[in-house]
Amino acid sequence: MKAKKFDSVKMMREIRENLSKDFSKLSAKEKINLLEKEFPEIKISRRRKLPITTDRR
């Protein structure tokens, strides 16, 4: 019998799926807090709304 080979691709897929499941269970505030801790150099920006008088033709 052959020795079982280590499948790194399968392992990485499982890790990614598990992290995605865990992350999807977090609330929006918890996600924002987690991302702010991991990436403190990224600044929060607000999307600017277009003026009401803008012609969109």
N, C-alpha and C positions, 0 to 999 in steps of 0.2 A: 504494500500500500504506500502511496506517495504521501509525503508530509503536506499538510494543508498550507497553502501560500497565504501570506498576509495581504489582504486586499485594502489598500489605503484609500482608494476611491470610494469604496462602499462605506468605510469608516467615516470619511469626511461627509458623505451624504447623510449618514445617520446623525452625526453631530449637528449639521446644519438644520435638519428637520426638527431635532429636539430643541435647539435654540429658537427656531421659528415658532414652535408651539408655545414655549415658555414666554417668548416676547409678545405673542398675540394675546396672552392672558392678562397682560399688564394694562392698567388704565392709561389714558392719554397723559395724565400728569406724571405717572410713574415712568413712562417712556421718555418724556421730556427730561425728567430729573436724571435718569440713567444716562441719556445722551449728553447732558451737560457735564456730568462727572467724567465721562469717557473722553469728551472732546471739548475741553474748556476754552480752546482758542476760537471756536466757532461762535459768532455773535448771532443773537436772535434778531431777525429783521421782520418787519411788518410789510405786508403787501400793500402797495398804494392803490387806491381805487382811482379809476379814471374820472375826470370831471363829468358831470351830467351833460354838459353842452357839447361833448365830443361827438363829432359826426363819424359814424362807423360804416360808411359806404365803401 
